[in-house]
Amino acid sequence: MFRRYTNLFRIIFSFMDLCALNGVQLLIFFIYPSLAADGFKYIFLLIIMNLAWLGCSYITALYIYDQQLNFERFSKKTAQAFTLFTLLVLLFIFLFKYDYSRLFIILSFSGLALALTLSRAFFIWGAGYFVHSHRFDRNIILLGYNDVSKQLVSHFISHTTNISVKGYFEDYKTVQELSNFPIIGHLRDCLHYAISNKVTEIYCTIAPETNPMIYDLAQTAEKNFIRFLFVPNLKLFVNRTLHFNYLDDIPILSLRPEPLQDVAGQIKKRLFDIVFSLIIIILLLSWLVPILAIFIKLDSKGPVFFVQIRSGKNNRPFHCYKFRSLHVNNDADNTQVTKNDTRFTRLGRFLRKTNIDELPQFFNTLAGSMSVVGPRPHMLKHTEMYSGLLNEYMVRHFIKPGITGWAQVNGFRGETKTVLHMQKRVEHDIWYIENWSLWLDFRIIILTVFNVVKGERNAF
């Protein structure tokens, strides 16, 4: 059923947004009929804009929502999709040098932005109207007075406006009352109370294995059109947040969500890596490598590229490429580079400060051993050392290492002086793994460029 509503939501809003996009264009043509003289050129742009919007809404997962619709998330995704859409359309116009009317372009973007804002505002107003119309009010009771039932009550109070919590039923009343939600009575009294007080749902936090009465209560409740829901206490097995997936009808528990476990996600990320790295290699490295090669050779003796074996996906070692920024030495695979390192060449300090030394890793990305965005690859020695000090350190190797990453744009780059510093880096890397999206990759790339231009305290 949930999947059906998800598809309905996707179809309705994608249709509404495309109608808004095309309606704005038709309205502009109606107001400025002179544009019709070069109609084919504008029709071609309209087709590109439709394709761009569909692509941007797919990349940002605009029309996908979880088990309950989050208005704030929906608005944020709309803004992300519109921003990416604007950039793509402007890039198309710039690359193909079509002479479109500036007024037409401005009105198109402004009109679409207005239409999207109005449609979202109307949707939020409509949803709010239904929520406050009391058509969806739910009265609930909870079986069991424990940490899980208290968390449920806190969630209902914080996140819902149409749920009225009546109280708890518990056979062992160690506490008489909790705030406004009393322990109403024994378990055997719950159904009589539920029927008399028009309760719509019963949440049971007591394991049926410990109390056979629970099964009878569940069957009797459904006969009286009262939904009976079981809430297992999974912290008895693993004391952390768990995530549910289903293999057909078999529930699967995992310790964390991993968007890149999905084949579609892997394909999107790999295609992005290939396209982005090819653009950098063709437009930048094709002429920059020969120039830097000459300067590096003139600056100090040694090879142009520094090649080091580092830890990759699933801890498989790979050859990581950089422009050489240090004098040739025997400690490169054992000692981190520090701020006042005497091994720096004159040119090397500039290369590291500006991150230009990392650019050859786009060849790693094209070859498939790295990604544009991901956890930074570490030396084998550091992987061995920190894996013994930090329990979740190896989790960062579930995906390909990146040229830049979420930890780096949040200040955790360069030398790791303490275990705490590395722990923070690992936490950011794991957050990236659990929250990956193409939009997040775009955001990290933009922040990386911004930090390079601005200058970073940890860049040396």
Secondary structure, 3 states (H helix, E strand, C coil): CHHHHHHHHHHHHHHHHHHHHHHHHHHHHHHCHHHHHHHHHHHHHHHHHHHHHHHHHHHCCCCCCCCCCCHHHHHHHHHHHHHHHHHHHHHHHHHHCCCCCHHHHHHHHHHHHHHHHHHHHHHHHHHHHHHHCCCCCEEEEEECCCHHHHHHHHHHHHHCCCEEEEEEECCCCCCCEECCEEEEECHHHHHHHHHHCCCCEEEECCCHHHCCHHHHHHHHHHHCCCEEEECCCHHHCCCCCCEEEEECCEEEEECCCCHHHCHHHHHHHHHHHHHHHHHHHHHHHHHHHHHHHHHHHHHCCCCCEEEEEEECHHHCEEEEEEECCECCCCCCCCCCCCCCCCCECHHHHHHHHCCHHHCCHHHHHHHCCCEEECCCCCEHHHHHHHHHHCCCHHHHHHCCCEEECHHHHCCCCCCCCCHHHHHHHHHHHHHHHHHCCHHHHHHHHHHHHHHHHHCCCCCC
